[in-house]
Amino acid sequence: QVQLVESGGGLVQAGGSLRLSCVASGSIFSINSMGWYRQAPGKQRELVATITSGGGSGGIINYANSVKGRFTISRDNAKNTVYLQMNSLEPEDSAVYYCKAEMKTSRLSYLYVYWGQGTQVTVSS
């Protein structure tokens, strides 16, 4: 069993900050890409930021244009954790934020995509 558990969501005023965390646990052999997506009511789920595996805690990073310069994604490979530091939050950032990870459960297994249950972020104006 593999699961992703997000934390750190909440209610914040516009201009404020939040830090989301997502921990992968269970029978994990390796983790490839990790990332954050969000879904606002009545809208499709959209990419926020992704980070591939890489040396140390780094990797190739990709951001949605709407969050560039405000959000920072990072990961701690030793802890199987990905973070999303969100600064200068705007009401338009309000959504349920989901963690996504591509993982293998053994050396010979396929690379599967896993999703967390989501954490609510609400930004008041």
C-alpha positions in Angstrom: 0.0 0.0 0.0 1.2 3.4 -1.0 -0.4 6.7 0.1 0.2 10.4 -0.2 -0.9 12.6 2.7 -1.1 16.4 2.3 -1.1 19.0 5.1 -0.7 22.7 5.6 -3.9 24.0 3.9 -6.1 26.6 5.6 -7.6 30.0 5.5 -5.4 33.0 4.9 -5.8 36.6 3.9 -4.7 37.9 0.5 -1.0 38.6 0.5 -0.3 35.9 3.1 1.6 32.7 2.9 1.1 29.0 3.4 3.3 26.0 3.1 1.9 22.7 1.9 3.6 19.4 2.6 3.0 16.0 1.1 4.5 12.8 2.5 4.6 9.5 0.5 4.5 6.4 2.6 4.2 2.7 2.3 6.0 0.2 0.1 8.0 2.6 -2.1 10.9 1.5 -4.2 11.4 4.8 -6.0 9.7 8.1 -6.7 10.1 9.9 -10.0 8.2 13.1 -10.4 6.2 14.8 -7.6 4.0 17.8 -7.9 1.0 19.9 -6.9 -2.3 20.4 -8.7 -5.3 22.3 -7.7 -9.0 22.3 -8.5 -11.4 25.2 -7.8 -15.2 24.7 -7.8 -16.5 24.3 -11.3 -13.1 24.2 -12.8 -10.8 21.5 -14.1 -7.8 20.3 -12.1 -4.7 22.2 -13.2 -1.0 21.9 -12.7 0.6 24.2 -10.2 4.1 22.9 -10.0 6.1 19.7 -10.5 9.6 18.6 -9.7 11.4 15.6 -11.0 13.8 13.4 -9.1 17.4 14.5 -9.2 20.7 14.7 -7.3 20.2 15.5 -3.6 16.8 17.2 -3.2 16.9 18.9 -6.6 15.3 18.2 -9.9 13.8 19.8 -13.0 11.1 22.2 -11.9 8.0 23.4 -13.8 5.5 26.1 -12.7 2.2 27.2 -14.0 2.5 30.8 -15.3 0.0 32.0 -12.8 2.2 31.1 -9.8 5.7 31.8 -11.1 7.5 34.1 -8.8 5.1 33.5 -5.9 5.2 29.7 -5.3 8.2 27.5 -4.7 8.2 23.7 -5.0 10.9 21.6 -3.3 11.4 18.1 -2.2 13.3 16.1 0.4 14.1 12.7 -1.2 15.2 11.3 2.2 11.8 12.0 3.6 9.8 11.2 0.5 8.2 14.6 0.9 7.4 17.4 -1.5 6.6 21.0 -0.3 4.9 24.0 -1.8 5.7 27.4 -0.4 3.0 29.8 -1.4 3.6 33.5 -1.0 1.6 36.6 -2.0 -1.5 34.5 -2.1 -4.5 35.8 -4.1 -8.2 34.9 -3.9 -7.8 33.2 -7.3 -5.5 30.7 -5.6 -8.3 29.3 -3.5 -8.8 25.6 -4.4 -8.3 22.1 -3.2 -4.6 21.3 -3.7 -3.7 17.8 -4.6 -0.3 16.1 -4.4 0.7 13.8 -7.2 3.6 11.4 -7.4 4.9 8.8 -9.9 6.2 5.9 -7.9 7.4 2.3 -8.3 6.7 -0.2 -5.5 9.5 -2.6 -6.6 12.4 -2.7 -9.0 10.3 -4.5 -11.6 7.0 -2.8 -11.1 5.5 -0.2 -13.4 5.6 3.5 -12.7 2.2 4.3 -11.3 0.6 7.7 -10.6 -0.7 8.3 -7.1 -2.8 11.2 -5.8 -3.4 12.5 -2.3 -6.8 13.3 -0.8 -6.4 17.0 -1.2 -6.1 19.9 1.2 -8.2 23.1 1.0 -6.6 26.5 0.6 -8.9 29.5 0.9 -7.6 33.0 0.4 -9.9 35.8 1.5 -9.8 39.3 0.0 
